[in-house]
């Protein structure tokens, strides 16, 4: 039996256990850093294996497997947080708290626990160390940076890193892997708030006040001109104003109007330029209408960069493990007319990818032809648990193979 078939067989043998982990986490969906049920569950599962988890940041955990033999360190990451979405999917383990694992982070955590069991069973054979990263607050782009600031990349320092993201609505068999192409695969994200300050007055006498609503309305339009007139054809960006809050009475002009928005960019220079222009346009437009404006960035993440050598290696490993019918590179799919290499969704694993070589893998976990019609972040989304065992195997096998090749 080859190493690949052995790892896949061991993952398949614990399918029921991985599903049990996933269902507990799903039913106890929690958001941001408030992982009061999730964190103890993950910690306990690791301790049962004889693995000593260590707190990292506000609500993260790290743990190591291996280290018995000299070698490099490979980081595997799973995120643990959910979304503040009321679940509408009809599953027996649905969450009724008002939160929902609508992005599959329960799948990621359960798969990494499954990989931990495989790795621990072969700890003596590992030519180096596998470092496990269980991360909170991915959905708000806070958790990865918080863990980095608390020493994630120290003691031991990882030499490379890998993450998996399950995808519903992919027309592939559950457990099929798609390996990102070298370069940027997920855009930078910036959340911002613009407070436009005016002077309130009665609606019948607008001349006695300074209308922030009027200034903010012009500002919404003006900001769209950045994309229309200030970016080259080759530059991509999406600037969205999603909230507009002002006033409580129809016959009164309020003191303040507040805009909330997001910016997505694939290039750090474009990102910096647009952020500069948002500030300049906000200030200038507000001043035109006798108001003032303040721009505050509340959270965000940089672009996610995929290392070229890791991309090539991960594709080889996935093919060895799953076969050519369940492992694809983005380049292959693009050549087959299956779309480009870039996702529109941002990912705070990007902070790790900016510091060490890293790779993001997509794992098919819901074929529309089999009833998995809804995408991630939808209250009706469901994920196919048939992807769990292959996902655990991919985590474990990629780490082992990379360490072997770099021993």
C-alpha positions as a LaTeX table, in Angstrom:
\begin{tabular}{lrrr}
\hline
Residue & $x$ (\AA) & $y$ (\AA) & $z$ (\AA) \\
\hline
Unk1 & 0.00 & 0.00 & 0.00 \\
Unk2 & 1.37 & 3.40 & $-0.98$ \\
Unk3 & 1.59 & 6.28 & 1.49 \\
Unk4 & $-1.20$ & 8.07 & $-0.39$ \\
Unk5 & $-3.60$ & 5.13 & $-0.28$ \\
Unk6 & $-2.78$ & 4.53 & 3.39 \\
Unk7 & $-3.54$ & 8.14 & 4.34 \\
Unk8 & $-6.76$ & 8.14 & 2.33 \\
Unk9 & $-7.82$ & 4.83 & 3.87 \\
Unk10 & $-7.17$ & 6.08 & 7.40 \\
Unk11 & $-9.17$ & 9.24 & 6.71 \\
Unk12 & $-12.06$ & 7.25 & 5.25 \\
Unk13 & $-12.09$ & 4.97 & 8.30 \\
Unk14 & $-12.82$ & 7.94 & 10.55 \\
Unk15 & $-15.53$ & 9.48 & 8.36 \\
Unk16 & $-18.16$ & 9.01 & 11.08 \\
Unk17 & $-15.96$ & 10.65 & 13.71 \\
Unk18 & $-15.15$ & 13.63 & 11.48 \\
Unk19 & $-18.87$ & 14.01 & 10.67 \\
Unk20 & $-19.64$ & 13.93 & 14.41 \\
Unk21 & $-17.15$ & 16.73 & 15.04 \\
Unk22 & $-18.59$ & 18.73 & 12.19 \\
Unk23 & $-22.18$ & 18.31 & 13.38 \\
Unk24 & $-21.38$ & 19.43 & 16.93 \\
Unk25 & $-19.56$ & 22.49 & 15.64 \\
Unk26 & $-22.37$ & 23.24 & 13.19 \\
Unk27 & $-25.05$ & 23.06 & 15.89 \\
Unk28 & $-22.99$ & 25.36 & 18.12 \\
Unk29 & $-22.12$ & 28.04 & 15.56 \\
Unk30 & $-20.39$ & 31.04 & 17.11 \\
Unk31 & $-19.02$ & 34.28 & 15.70 \\
Unk32 & $-15.84$ & 36.34 & 15.84 \\
Unk33 & $-13.82$ & 35.65 & 19.00 \\
Unk34 & $-16.82$ & 34.46 & 21.04 \\
Unk35 & $-16.17$ & 30.72 & 20.66 \\
Unk36 & $-17.42$ & 29.60 & 24.08 \\
Unk37 & $-18.45$ & 26.10 & 22.93 \\
Unk38 & $-16.22$ & 25.69 & 19.89 \\
Unk39 & $-12.87$ & 26.41 & 21.54 \\
Unk40 & $-13.26$ & 23.94 & 24.45 \\
Unk41 & $-14.46$ & 21.26 & 22.02 \\
Unk42 & $-11.41$ & 21.64 & 19.77 \\
Unk43 & $-9.07$ & 21.82 & 22.74 \\
Unk44 & $-10.55$ & 18.67 & 24.24 \\
Unk45 & $-10.37$ & 16.77 & 20.93 \\
Unk46 & $-6.66$ & 17.58 & 20.64 \\
Unk47 & $-5.92$ & 16.67 & 24.25 \\
Unk48 & $-7.62$ & 13.29 & 23.75 \\
Unk49 & $-4.96$ & 12.58 & 21.11 \\
Unk50 & $-2.15$ & 13.49 & 23.45 \\
Unk51 & $-1.57$ & 16.76 & 21.60 \\
Unk52 & $-1.02$ & 19.82 & 23.79 \\
Unk53 & $-2.85$ & 22.86 & 22.35 \\
Unk54 & $-1.61$ & 26.32 & 23.20 \\
Unk55 & $-3.72$ & 29.50 & 23.22 \\
Unk56 & $-2.77$ & 32.04 & 20.58 \\
Unk57 & $-4.42$ & 35.43 & 20.47 \\
Unk58 & $-7.90$ & 36.13 & 21.83 \\
Unk59 & $-9.47$ & 32.79 & 20.86 \\
Unk60 & $-7.06$ & 30.83 & 18.69 \\
Unk61 & $-5.21$ & 27.58 & 19.28 \\
Unk62 & $-1.97$ & 26.19 & 17.93 \\
Unk63 & $-0.57$ & 22.70 & 18.37 \\
Unk64 & 2.30 & 20.70 & 16.95 \\
Unk65 & 2.60 & 17.09 & 15.81 \\
Unk66 & 5.92 & 15.49 & 15.04 \\
Unk67 & 9.21 & 17.07 & 15.97 \\
Unk68 & 10.71 & 13.67 & 16.80 \\
Unk69 & 12.93 & 13.92 & 13.75 \\
Unk70 & 14.74 & 17.05 & 12.53 \\
Unk71 & 13.17 & 18.90 & 9.66 \\
Unk72 & 11.16 & 21.88 & 8.56 \\
Unk73 & 7.79 & 23.07 & 9.87 \\
Unk74 & 4.59 & 23.01 & 7.81 \\
Unk75 & 1.50 & 24.97 & 8.96 \\
Unk76 & $-2.08$ & 23.75 & 8.40 \\
Unk77 & $-4.88$ & 26.23 & 9.04 \\
Unk78 & $-8.60$ & 25.82 & 9.80 \\
Unk79 & $-10.95$ & 28.66 & 10.73 \\
Unk80 & $-13.63$ & 28.10 & 13.39 \\
Unk81 & $-16.06$ & 31.04 & 13.34 \\
Unk82 & $-19.54$ & 31.27 & 11.84 \\
Unk83 & $-21.75$ & 34.06 & 10.50 \\
Unk84 & $-24.61$ & 35.98 & 12.17 \\
Unk85 & $-27.11$ & 34.41 & 9.76 \\
Unk86 & $-30.28$ & 32.61 & 10.81 \\
Unk87 & $-30.11$ & 29.08 & 9.40 \\
Unk88 & $-32.96$ & 28.01 & 7.12 \\
Unk89 & $-31.47$ & 24.78 & 5.76 \\
Unk90 & $-33.32$ & 21.65 & 6.83 \\
Unk91 & $-30.61$ & 19.59 & 8.49 \\
Unk92 & $-31.05$ & 17.60 & 11.74 \\
Unk93 & $-28.09$ & 19.41 & 13.36 \\
Unk94 & $-29.09$ & 22.95 & 12.40 \\
Unk95 & $-28.13$ & 25.83 & 14.66 \\
Unk96 & $-30.98$ & 27.74 & 16.30 \\
Unk97 & $-28.92$ & 30.50 & 17.94 \\
Unk98 & $-29.23$ & 32.97 & 15.07 \\
Unk99 & $-25.71$ & 32.08 & 13.91 \\
Unk100 & $-24.83$ & 29.70 & 11.09 \\
Unk101 & $-21.81$ & 27.95 & 9.64 \\
Unk102 & $-22.79$ & 29.23 & 6.21 \\
Unk103 & $-19.20$ & 29.33 & 4.97 \\
Unk104 & $-18.15$ & 25.81 & 5.96 \\
Unk105 & $-15.72$ & 26.65 & 8.75 \\
Unk106 & $-17.20$ & 23.78 & 10.76 \\
Unk107 & $-16.07$ & 21.51 & 7.91 \\
Unk108 & $-12.55$ & 22.99 & 7.99 \\
Unk109 & $-12.16$ & 22.52 & 11.73 \\
Unk110 & $-13.50$ & 18.96 & 11.67 \\
Unk111 & $-11.19$ & 18.06 & 8.76 \\
Unk112 & $-8.13$ & 19.44 & 10.53 \\
Unk113 & $-9.03$ & 17.45 & 13.65 \\
Unk114 & $-9.24$ & 14.38 & 11.40 \\
Unk115 & $-5.83$ & 15.20 & 9.95 \\
Unk116 & $-4.44$ & 15.61 & 13.47 \\
Unk117 & $-5.51$ & 12.02 & 14.30 \\
Unk118 & $-3.74$ & 10.69 & 11.19 \\
Unk119 & $-0.59$ & 12.70 & 11.86 \\
Unk120 & $-0.47$ & 11.73 & 15.54 \\
Unk121 & $-0.73$ & 8.05 & 14.63 \\
Unk122 & 2.41 & 8.44 & 12.50 \\
Unk123 & 4.19 & 11.02 & 14.61 \\
Unk124 & 7.44 & 9.07 & 14.79 \\
Unk125 & 7.67 & 9.03 & 11.00 \\
Unk126 & 7.19 & 12.75 & 10.38 \\
Unk127 & 10.43 & 14.27 & 9.01 \\
Unk128 & 9.91 & 17.57 & 10.78 \\
Unk129 & 6.92 & 19.22 & 12.45 \\
Unk130 & 3.32 & 19.91 & 11.46 \\
Unk131 & 1.89 & 22.99 & 13.15 \\
Unk132 & $-1.90$ & 23.22 & 13.46 \\
Unk133 & $-3.65$ & 26.60 & 13.42 \\
Unk134 & $-7.24$ & 26.80 & 14.65 \\
Unk135 & $-8.35$ & 30.36 & 13.98 \\
Unk136 & $-11.28$ & 32.54 & 15.13 \\
Unk137 & $-12.77$ & 35.63 & 13.47 \\
Unk138 & $-11.99$ & 34.93 & 9.82 \\
Unk139 & $-15.30$ & 36.38 & 8.67 \\
Unk140 & $-14.37$ & 39.76 & 10.16 \\
Unk141 & $-10.74$ & 39.57 & 8.96 \\
Unk142 & $-9.47$ & 39.85 & 12.54 \\
Unk143 & $-8.42$ & 36.37 & 13.65 \\
Unk144 & $-5.36$ & 35.65 & 11.53 \\
Unk145 & $-3.68$ & 38.97 & 12.29 \\
Unk146 & $-4.54$ & 38.59 & 15.98 \\
Unk147 & $-2.79$ & 35.21 & 16.06 \\
Unk148 & 0.18 & 36.55 & 14.10 \\
Unk149 & 0.56 & 39.36 & 16.60 \\
Unk150 & 0.65 & 36.75 & 19.38 \\
Unk151 & 3.48 & 34.73 & 17.88 \\
Unk152 & 1.79 & 32.36 & 15.43 \\
Unk153 & 4.90 & 32.21 & 13.26 \\
Unk154 & 7.24 & 31.55 & 16.17 \\
Unk155 & 8.15 & 28.57 & 18.39 \\
Unk156 & 8.30 & 26.80 & 16.00 \\
Unk157 & 8.46 & 29.07 & 12.96 \\
Unk158 & 6.63 & 27.57 & 9.95 \\
Unk159 & 8.46 & 27.38 & 6.64 \\
Unk160 & 5.28 & 27.08 & 4.55 \\
Unk161 & 1.51 & 27.01 & 5.05 \\
Unk162 & $-1.66$ & 25.57 & 3.53 \\
Unk163 & $-5.36$ & 26.23 & 3.93 \\
Unk164 & $-8.44$ & 24.49 & 2.53 \\
Unk165 & $-11.79$ & 26.13 & 1.82 \\
Unk166 & $-14.86$ & 24.03 & 1.07 \\
Unk167 & $-17.08$ & 25.23 & $-1.76$ \\
Unk168 & $-20.77$ & 24.53 & $-2.25$ \\
Unk169 & $-22.22$ & 24.76 & $-5.72$ \\
Unk170 & $-19.17$ & 23.30 & $-7.50$ \\
Unk171 & $-20.03$ & 20.85 & $-10.30$ \\
Unk172 & $-17.54$ & 18.25 & $-9.11$ \\
Unk173 & $-17.67$ & 15.13 & $-6.97$ \\
Unk174 & $-17.41$ & 15.87 & $-3.27$ \\
Unk175 & $-13.78$ & 15.85 & $-2.18$ \\
Unk176 & $-12.39$ & 17.12 & $-5.49$ \\
Unk177 & $-9.49$ & 19.54 & $-4.98$ \\
Unk178 & $-8.73$ & 22.65 & $-7.01$ \\
Unk179 & $-5.26$ & 24.10 & $-6.42$ \\
Unk180 & $-4.81$ & 27.86 & $-6.76$ \\
Unk181 & $-2.50$ & 29.22 & $-9.43$ \\
Unk182 & 0.66 & 31.08 & $-8.42$ \\
Unk183 & 0.07 & 34.71 & $-7.53$ \\
Unk184 & $-2.96$ & 36.48 & $-6.11$ \\
Unk185 & $-6.11$ & 34.36 & $-5.85$ \\
Unk186 & $-8.20$ & 36.40 & $-3.39$ \\
Unk187 & $-8.55$ & 40.17 & $-3.25$ \\
Unk188 & $-7.63$ & 42.51 & $-0.47$ \\
Unk189 & $-10.66$ & 43.68 & 1.50 \\
Unk190 & $-11.19$ & 46.94 & 3.35 \\
Unk191 & $-14.28$ & 47.86 & 5.36 \\
Unk192 & $-14.74$ & 51.57 & 5.92 \\
Unk193 & $-17.11$ & 54.12 & 7.40 \\
Unk194 & $-17.53$ & 57.72 & 6.27 \\
Unk195 & $-19.13$ & 60.13 & 8.75 \\
Unk196 & $-20.44$ & 63.29 & 7.11 \\
Unk197 & $-20.99$ & 66.06 & 9.66 \\
Unk198 & $-23.47$ & 68.84 & 9.02 \\
Unk199 & $-25.81$ & 70.96 & 11.14 \\
Unk200 & $-29.34$ & 69.82 & 11.89 \\
Unk201 & $-32.40$ & 72.00 & 11.51 \\
Unk202 & $-36.13$ & 71.83 & 10.74 \\
Unk203 & $-36.97$ & 70.53 & 7.29 \\
Unk204 & $-38.97$ & 73.66 & 6.50 \\
Unk205 & $-35.89$ & 75.87 & 6.85 \\
Unk206 & $-32.91$ & 74.08 & 5.24 \\
Unk207 & $-31.13$ & 77.42 & 4.88 \\
Unk208 & $-30.64$ & 77.46 & 8.65 \\
Unk209 & $-28.71$ & 74.18 & 8.68 \\
Unk210 & $-26.08$ & 72.24 & 6.75 \\
Unk211 & $-27.51$ & 69.10 & 5.17 \\
Unk212 & $-25.22$ & 66.02 & 5.57 \\
Unk213 & $-27.69$ & 63.82 & 3.68 \\
Unk214 & $-27.29$ & 65.93 & 0.54 \\
Unk215 & $-23.50$ & 65.83 & 0.82 \\
Unk216 & $-23.49$ & 62.06 & 1.48 \\
Unk217 & $-25.77$ & 61.40 & $-1.51$ \\
Unk218 & $-23.38$ & 63.25 & $-3.81$ \\
Unk219 & $-20.49$ & 61.39 & $-2.22$ \\
Unk220 & $-22.00$ & 57.98 & $-3.05$ \\
Unk221 & $-22.06$ & 58.96 & $-6.73$ \\
Unk222 & $-18.66$ & 60.64 & $-6.69$ \\
Unk223 & $-16.92$ & 57.57 & $-5.29$ \\
Unk224 & $-18.03$ & 55.46 & $-8.26$ \\
Unk225 & $-16.11$ & 57.78 & $-10.56$ \\
Unk226 & $-12.85$ & 56.35 & $-9.20$ \\
Unk227 & $-13.48$ & 53.11 & $-11.06$ \\
Unk228 & $-14.99$ & 54.83 & $-14.08$ \\
Unk229 & $-12.32$ & 57.48 & $-14.64$ \\
Unk230 & $-9.23$ & 56.87 & $-12.49$ \\
Unk231 & $-8.33$ & 53.20 & $-13.01$ \\
Unk232 & $-6.66$ & 51.67 & $-16.06$ \\
Unk233 & $-8.40$ & 48.97 & $-18.08$ \\
Unk234 & $-6.11$ & 46.37 & $-16.53$ \\
Unk235 & $-6.89$ & 47.34 & $-12.93$ \\
Unk236 & $-9.75$ & 45.64 & $-11.10$ \\
Unk237 & $-11.63$ & 46.89 & $-8.08$ \\
Unk238 & $-15.07$ & 46.82 & $-6.50$ \\
Unk239 & $-16.08$ & 49.73 & $-4.30$ \\
Unk240 & $-19.49$ & 49.31 & $-2.69$ \\
Unk241 & $-21.48$ & 51.55 & $-0.38$ \\
Unk242 & $-23.75$ & 49.14 & 1.44 \\
Unk243 & $-25.25$ & 51.24 & 4.25 \\
Unk244 & $-26.53$ & 54.81 & 4.47 \\
Unk245 & $-27.73$ & 55.90 & 7.91 \\
Unk246 & $-29.10$ & 59.34 & 8.76 \\
Unk247 & $-31.94$ & 60.96 & 10.64 \\
Unk248 & $-35.01$ & 59.74 & 12.51 \\
Unk249 & $-37.72$ & 62.15 & 11.35 \\
Unk250 & $-39.01$ & 62.96 & 7.88 \\
Unk251 & $-39.32$ & 66.69 & 8.63 \\
Unk252 & $-35.87$ & 67.27 & 10.10 \\
Unk253 & $-32.37$ & 67.57 & 8.68 \\
Unk254 & $-29.99$ & 65.54 & 10.88 \\
Unk255 & $-26.59$ & 66.56 & 12.15 \\
Unk256 & $-24.83$ & 63.57 & 10.62 \\
Unk257 & $-25.00$ & 60.97 & 7.86 \\
Unk258 & $-22.95$ & 57.78 & 7.96 \\
Unk259 & $-21.95$ & 55.65 & 4.97 \\
Unk260 & $-20.60$ & 52.12 & 5.30 \\
Unk261 & $-18.74$ & 50.41 & 2.49 \\
Unk262 & $-16.19$ & 47.87 & 1.29 \\
Unk263 & $-13.32$ & 47.93 & $-1.16$ \\
Unk264 & $-11.92$ & 44.84 & $-2.93$ \\
Unk265 & $-8.71$ & 44.97 & $-4.96$ \\
Unk266 & $-6.24$ & 42.43 & $-6.40$ \\
Unk267 & $-3.24$ & 44.74 & $-6.34$ \\
Unk268 & $-1.71$ & 46.46 & $-3.30$ \\
Unk269 & $-0.80$ & 49.59 & $-5.28$ \\
Unk270 & $-4.34$ & 49.92 & $-6.59$ \\
Unk271 & $-5.61$ & 49.35 & $-3.07$ \\
Unk272 & $-3.46$ & 52.15 & $-1.64$ \\
Unk273 & $-4.43$ & 54.54 & $-4.47$ \\
Unk274 & $-8.18$ & 54.00 & $-4.06$ \\
Unk275 & $-8.00$ & 54.37 & $-0.28$ \\
Unk276 & $-6.19$ & 57.67 & $-0.77$ \\
Unk277 & $-8.82$ & 58.84 & $-3.25$ \\
Unk278 & $-11.71$ & 57.81 & $-0.99$ \\
Unk279 & $-10.34$ & 60.18 & 1.64 \\
Unk280 & $-9.73$ & 63.03 & $-0.82$ \\
Unk281 & $-13.13$ & 62.72 & $-2.50$ \\
Unk282 & $-14.95$ & 62.44 & 0.84 \\
Unk283 & $-13.25$ & 65.56 & 2.14 \\
Unk284 & $-13.71$ & 67.53 & $-1.07$ \\
Unk285 & $-17.35$ & 66.56 & $-1.66$ \\
Unk286 & $-18.30$ & 67.28 & 1.94 \\
Unk287 & $-16.60$ & 70.68 & 1.79 \\
Unk288 & $-18.48$ & 71.55 & $-1.40$ \\
Unk289 & $-21.73$ & 71.26 & 0.56 \\
Unk290 & $-20.36$ & 72.99 & 3.70 \\
Unk291 & $-19.92$ & 69.72 & 5.62 \\
Unk292 & $-16.91$ & 67.82 & 6.91 \\
Unk293 & $-16.16$ & 64.13 & 6.42 \\
Unk294 & $-14.08$ & 61.57 & 8.30 \\
Unk295 & $-13.07$ & 58.20 & 6.82 \\
Unk296 & $-12.34$ & 55.31 & 9.22 \\
Unk297 & $-11.20$ & 51.82 & 8.15 \\
Unk298 & $-12.69$ & 49.27 & 10.52 \\
Unk299 & $-11.17$ & 45.96 & 9.33 \\
Unk300 & $-9.62$ & 44.33 & 6.31 \\
Unk301 & $-7.08$ & 41.93 & 4.84 \\
Unk302 & $-4.38$ & 42.10 & 2.15 \\
Unk303 & $-4.28$ & 40.10 & $-1.06$ \\
Unk304 & $-3.80$ & 36.34 & $-0.71$ \\
Unk305 & $-0.61$ & 35.28 & $-2.52$ \\
Unk306 & $-0.01$ & 31.70 & $-3.61$ \\
Unk307 & 3.60 & 30.57 & $-3.76$ \\
Unk308 & 4.56 & 29.14 & $-7.17$ \\
Unk309 & 6.55 & 26.18 & $-5.83$ \\
Unk310 & 3.82 & 25.31 & $-3.32$ \\
Unk311 & 1.16 & 25.53 & $-6.02$ \\
Unk312 & 3.04 & 23.02 & $-8.19$ \\
Unk313 & 3.77 & 20.74 & $-5.24$ \\
Unk314 & 0.21 & 20.79 & $-3.87$ \\
Unk315 & $-1.16$ & 19.84 & $-7.27$ \\
Unk316 & 1.22 & 16.86 & $-7.43$ \\
Unk317 & 0.30 & 15.78 & $-3.91$ \\
Unk318 & $-3.43$ & 16.07 & $-4.53$ \\
Unk319 & $-3.12$ & 14.08 & $-7.75$ \\
Unk320 & $-1.09$ & 11.36 & $-6.01$ \\
Unk321 & $-3.70$ & 11.15 & $-3.26$ \\
Unk322 & $-6.99$ & 11.46 & $-5.16$ \\
Unk323 & $-6.14$ & 10.69 & $-8.77$ \\
Unk324 & $-6.38$ & 12.92 & $-11.87$ \\
Unk325 & $-10.19$ & 12.90 & $-11.89$ \\
Unk326 & $-10.42$ & 14.53 & $-8.44$ \\
Unk327 & $-7.46$ & 16.92 & $-8.50$ \\
Unk328 & $-7.22$ & 19.96 & $-10.75$ \\
Unk329 & $-5.12$ & 23.06 & $-11.04$ \\
Unk330 & $-6.79$ & 26.37 & $-11.77$ \\
Unk331 & $-4.74$ & 26.48 & $-14.97$ \\
Unk332 & $-6.35$ & 23.21 & $-16.11$ \\
Unk333 & $-9.84$ & 24.46 & $-15.39$ \\
Unk334 & $-9.16$ & 27.76 & $-17.15$ \\
Unk335 & $-7.98$ & 25.90 & $-20.24$ \\
Unk336 & $-11.19$ & 23.86 & $-20.10$ \\
Unk337 & $-13.28$ & 27.03 & $-19.93$ \\
Unk338 & $-13.90$ & 26.68 & $-16.20$ \\
Unk339 & $-13.15$ & 30.25 & $-15.19$ \\
Unk340 & $-10.19$ & 32.30 & $-14.06$ \\
Unk341 & $-7.79$ & 31.95 & $-11.18$ \\
Unk342 & $-9.16$ & 34.66 & $-8.95$ \\
Unk343 & $-11.95$ & 34.56 & $-6.39$ \\
Unk344 & $-14.06$ & 37.59 & $-5.52$ \\
Unk345 & $-14.16$ & 36.56 & $-1.87$ \\
Unk346 & $-11.42$ & 37.79 & 0.44 \\
Unk347 & $-9.66$ & 35.61 & 3.01 \\
Unk348 & $-7.66$ & 36.67 & 6.04 \\
Unk349 & $-5.23$ & 33.76 & 5.63 \\
Unk350 & $-3.78$ & 36.40 & 3.30 \\
Unk351 & $-1.89$ & 37.84 & 6.28 \\
Unk352 & $-0.01$ & 34.53 & 6.59 \\
Unk353 & 0.57 & 34.38 & 2.82 \\
Unk354 & 2.24 & 37.79 & 2.93 \\
Unk355 & 4.85 & 36.51 & 5.40 \\
Unk356 & 5.67 & 32.90 & 4.41 \\
Unk357 & 5.11 & 30.74 & 1.30 \\
Unk358 & 1.46 & 29.65 & 1.31 \\
Unk359 & $-1.20$ & 27.97 & $-0.81$ \\
Unk360 & $-5.01$ & 27.94 & $-0.79$ \\
Unk361 & $-6.92$ & 24.86 & $-1.95$ \\
Unk362 & $-10.61$ & 24.70 & $-2.82$ \\
Unk363 & $-12.46$ & 21.51 & $-1.88$ \\
Unk364 & $-15.71$ & 20.67 & $-3.67$ \\
Unk365 & $-18.41$ & 20.03 & $-1.07$ \\
Unk366 & $-21.75$ & 20.34 & $-2.81$ \\
Unk367 & $-22.67$ & 19.52 & $-6.40$ \\
Unk368 & $-25.76$ & 21.44 & $-7.63$ \\
Unk369 & $-26.81$ & 18.34 & $-9.59$ \\
Unk370 & $-27.09$ & 16.48 & $-6.27$ \\
Unk371 & $-29.24$ & 19.10 & $-4.55$ \\
Unk372 & $-26.56$ & 21.42 & $-3.17$ \\
Unk373 & $-27.84$ & 24.45 & $-5.02$ \\
Unk374 & $-27.10$ & 27.32 & $-2.64$ \\
Unk375 & $-23.76$ & 29.14 & $-2.37$ \\
Unk376 & $-21.80$ & 29.98 & 0.75 \\
Unk377 & $-23.16$ & 32.73 & 3.03 \\
Unk378 & $-26.74$ & 31.85 & 2.07 \\
Unk379 & $-29.14$ & 30.81 & 4.88 \\
Unk380 & $-30.10$ & 27.70 & 2.87 \\
Unk381 & $-26.57$ & 26.51 & 2.03 \\
Unk382 & $-25.66$ & 22.89 & 2.83 \\
Unk383 & $-22.29$ & 21.17 & 2.50 \\
Unk384 & $-21.76$ & 17.57 & 1.47 \\
Unk385 & $-20.11$ & 15.61 & 4.29 \\
Unk386 & $-18.66$ & 13.20 & 1.72 \\
Unk387 & $-15.92$ & 15.82 & 1.35 \\
Unk388 & $-14.78$ & 15.48 & 4.97 \\
Unk389 & $-12.59$ & 12.37 & 4.76 \\
Unk390 & $-10.83$ & 13.46 & 1.53 \\
Unk391 & $-10.31$ & 16.90 & 3.06 \\
Unk392 & $-8.66$ & 15.42 & 6.16 \\
Unk393 & $-6.46$ & 13.26 & 3.94 \\
Unk394 & $-5.43$ & 16.26 & 1.83 \\
Unk395 & $-4.42$ & 18.23 & 4.93 \\
Unk396 & $-2.32$ & 15.37 & 6.31 \\
Unk397 & $-0.82$ & 14.12 & 3.04 \\
Unk398 & 0.22 & 17.54 & 1.75 \\
Unk399 & 2.01 & 18.31 & 5.02 \\
Unk400 & 3.79 & 14.94 & 5.09 \\
Unk401 & 4.83 & 15.03 & 1.45 \\
Unk402 & 6.15 & 18.60 & 1.66 \\
Unk403 & 8.18 & 17.77 & 4.76 \\
Unk404 & 9.54 & 14.63 & 3.05 \\
Unk405 & 10.63 & 16.60 & $-0.02$ \\
Unk406 & 12.30 & 19.25 & 2.14 \\
Unk407 & 13.90 & 16.93 & 4.68 \\
\hline
\end{tabular}
